[in-house]
Amino acid sequence: MHYNVNTIPVGVLGASGYAGREICALVARHPRFALSFATANEQRGQRLRAGGRDITFSAPDDVRLEDAEVVFSALPHGASLTWVERAASAGARVIDLSSDLRPGNGGAPSSGRTAVPYGMPELSAATRARICGAQIVANPGCYPTSILLALAPLQASGLIASGSTIVANAASGVSGAGNAPKRELLFAEVSDDYRAYGVGNSHRHLHEMRATLLSIGADTDLVFTPHLLPVSRGILSTITVTLSEPLTDPLALFRRAYAGEPFMEITEDQPSLRDVVHRNVVRITATMVDGTRQPTLLVTSAIDNLMKGAAGQAVQNANLMCGVDECAGLPA
Ligand SMILES: NC(=O)c1ccc[n+]([C@@H]2O[C@H](COP(=O)([O-])OP(=O)(O)OC[C@H]3O[C@@H](n4cnc5c(N)ncnc54)[C@H](OP(=O)(O)O)[C@@H]3O)[C@@H](O)[C@H]2O)c1
C-alpha cells in the first residue's frame, strides 16, 4: 500500500472482534490514519466490509508489525500483552484495549513493570498530558469509563465523603461480552430478560476502578453490580454517592469540570442509550436524593461500550499520541 506523507499507517490486532471491527470502521473514516493490517484468530482469511472498504483478516504471525506506526490491540486480556510488547519493540505507538496493562491489573507498579498511562483523557489534565507523550497506553474498560468519569469531578472538589461507600449499578448491552459464541448469550437466553451478574464485587473491572479512585485520592469503598441488558450496545450506570456537604447545583459542578471537553455531555434530562450509541461521548446528569440522613447524590452516566467504552476512546488516545486533532475521525 502507498501512503502520502501525512498518512499514519495503522494495524489492528483482533480486528474480527466487536471492538476491533469498530476500530477498523473508525480508521476507514479517519483523515490521517490508513489501515495497514487487520488480524484475526479463528476468523483469519475472512473478509469484513468496514467504512466502505473490504478488509481481509490476516493471522497475527503473518503481519509485519513494523509496517504500522500505530497498533491497536483488541485482543482478549491475557493474550494481548505479548503482542503489545512486540508492537512497541517494532517501534509502534500502541493502544491496548485489554485489561492487561490497566491500573490494578498488569499496569500496577507492583507488577514490576513500569506503569503505562491510563487512556482516559478527561480524568485530569495530567492524565491527558501523559497520554500525549506515551508509546503505550492502556485503554480503559467500558464500565470504568462510564463510572469513573461520573465520579472524578466530585473527588476533585473534595465532595465524596471520606470512608463512605459508592454504589454503582450498571447495565450493559450484550456486545460487551465480545463475539466469541457463548450459550448464555444466545438470543433466546438474553431476550426479554434482565439480570445482575458478577455480584458481590466479583467483576474484574473493580481492580481498575479501585486503583484509579485511589490514585485520585478517594477514600471510599465501591460496590459495583453489573447487569446484562438485552440490547446490542450501550451502558447505563446509576451511581449513588454520599457527599461531605449538600450541593445546590450539581450540574454546574460537572459543567465546570468538563468545560471544553468535546466528548463530555452534561444534561438536565436522564441520559438514555439512544442518546449515546454510535457516538464517542459520556452523557451525565446528577440529582440530589431526597429523604437520606447524609447528603446523597445520584449520578447517571451513559456511554456506547464499543465507542467511548472501547474503539472511540482508543482512537481518541491514538490521536493524542500522534499529535493529531483529538476529535479526528470520531463521531461526537
Ligand atoms: N466488547 C466491549 O464492549 C469492550 C469494551 C472495552 C474493552 N474491550 C476489550 O477489547 C478486547 C476485545 O474485546 P471484544 O469484545 O472485541 O472481543 P471479541 O469480540 O471476542 O474479539 C477478540 C478478538 O481477538 C482475536 N483473538 C482471540 N484470541 C486470540 C489469540 N489467542 N490470538 C490472537 N487473536 C485472538 C479474535 O479473533 P477470532 O474472532 O478470529 O478468533 C478477535 O479478533 C478485550 O480485551 C476486551 O476486554 C471490549
PDBQT file of the ligand as one rigid body, heavy atoms in Angstrom, charges set to zero:
ROOT
HETATM    1  N1  LIG A 401     -16.718  -5.500  23.794  1.00  0.00    +0.000 N 
HETATM    2  C1  LIG A 401     -16.583  -4.388  24.528  1.00  0.00    +0.000 C 
HETATM    3  O1  LIG A 401     -17.572  -3.676  24.797  1.00  0.00    +0.000 OA
HETATM    4  C2  LIG A 401     -15.232  -3.972  25.053  1.00  0.00    +0.000 A 
HETATM    5  C3  LIG A 401     -15.132  -2.750  25.716  1.00  0.00    +0.000 A 
HETATM    6  C4  LIG A 401     -13.885  -2.328  26.219  1.00  0.00    +0.000 A 
HETATM    7  C5  LIG A 401     -12.791  -3.165  26.081  1.00  0.00    +0.000 A 
HETATM    8  N2  LIG A 401     -12.911  -4.369  25.457  1.00  0.00    +0.000 N 
HETATM    9  C6  LIG A 401     -11.707  -5.203  25.359  1.00  0.00    +0.000 C 
HETATM   10  O2  LIG A 401     -11.304  -5.251  23.996  1.00  0.00    +0.000 OA
HETATM   11  C7  LIG A 401     -10.751  -6.537  23.708  1.00  0.00    +0.000 C 
HETATM   12  C8  LIG A 401     -11.569  -7.143  22.578  1.00  0.00    +0.000 C 
HETATM   13  O3  LIG A 401     -12.908  -7.281  23.009  1.00  0.00    +0.000 OA
HETATM   14  P1  LIG A 401     -14.055  -7.781  22.033  1.00  0.00    +0.000 P 
HETATM   15  O4  LIG A 401     -15.330  -7.637  22.764  1.00  0.00    +0.000 OA
HETATM   16  O5  LIG A 401     -13.880  -7.153  20.692  1.00  0.00    +0.000 OA
HETATM   17  O6  LIG A 401     -13.695  -9.357  21.934  1.00  0.00    +0.000 OA
HETATM   18  P2  LIG A 401     -14.029 -10.387  20.768  1.00  0.00    +0.000 P 
HETATM   19  O7  LIG A 401     -15.214  -9.925  20.021  1.00  0.00    +0.000 OA
HETATM   20  O8  LIG A 401     -14.076 -11.722  21.415  1.00  0.00    +0.000 OA
HETATM   21  O9  LIG A 401     -12.740 -10.289  19.813  1.00  0.00    +0.000 OA
HETATM   22  C9  LIG A 401     -11.487 -10.805  20.183  1.00  0.00    +0.000 C 
HETATM   23  C10 LIG A 401     -10.531 -10.698  19.023  1.00  0.00    +0.000 C 
HETATM   24  O10 LIG A 401      -9.274 -11.286  19.360  1.00  0.00    +0.000 OA
HETATM   25  C11 LIG A 401      -8.983 -12.384  18.472  1.00  0.00    +0.000 C 
HETATM   26  N3  LIG A 401      -8.348 -13.423  19.279  1.00  0.00    +0.000 N 
HETATM   27  C12 LIG A 401      -8.906 -14.166  20.261  1.00  0.00    +0.000 A 
HETATM   28  N4  LIG A 401      -7.980 -14.978  20.829  1.00  0.00    +0.000 NA
HETATM   29  C13 LIG A 401      -6.815 -14.740  20.176  1.00  0.00    +0.000 A 
HETATM   30  C14 LIG A 401      -5.494 -15.259  20.287  1.00  0.00    +0.000 A 
HETATM   31  N5  LIG A 401      -5.186 -16.182  21.208  1.00  0.00    +0.000 N 
HETATM   32  N6  LIG A 401      -4.550 -14.785  19.451  1.00  0.00    +0.000 NA
HETATM   33  C15 LIG A 401      -4.835 -13.853  18.505  1.00  0.00    +0.000 A 
HETATM   34  N7  LIG A 401      -6.069 -13.334  18.343  1.00  0.00    +0.000 NA
HETATM   35  C16 LIG A 401      -7.046 -13.750  19.182  1.00  0.00    +0.000 A 
HETATM   36  C17 LIG A 401     -10.325 -12.798  17.918  1.00  0.00    +0.000 C 
HETATM   37  O11 LIG A 401     -10.155 -13.449  16.667  1.00  0.00    +0.000 OA
HETATM   38  P3  LIG A 401     -11.238 -14.546  16.130  1.00  0.00    +0.000 P 
HETATM   39  O12 LIG A 401     -12.611 -13.972  16.402  1.00  0.00    +0.000 OA
HETATM   40  O13 LIG A 401     -10.905 -14.627  14.686  1.00  0.00    +0.000 OA
HETATM   41  O14 LIG A 401     -10.983 -15.813  16.891  1.00  0.00    +0.000 OA
HETATM   42  C18 LIG A 401     -10.999 -11.425  17.770  1.00  0.00    +0.000 C 
HETATM   43  O15 LIG A 401     -10.488 -10.761  16.651  1.00  0.00    +0.000 OA
HETATM   44  C19 LIG A 401     -10.826  -7.346  25.003  1.00  0.00    +0.000 C 
HETATM   45  O16 LIG A 401      -9.607  -7.294  25.683  1.00  0.00    +0.000 OA
HETATM   46  C20 LIG A 401     -11.926  -6.637  25.791  1.00  0.00    +0.000 C 
HETATM   47  O17 LIG A 401     -11.790  -6.791  27.190  1.00  0.00    +0.000 OA
HETATM   48  C21 LIG A 401     -14.110  -4.779  24.921  1.00  0.00    +0.000 A 
ENDROOT
TORSDOF 0
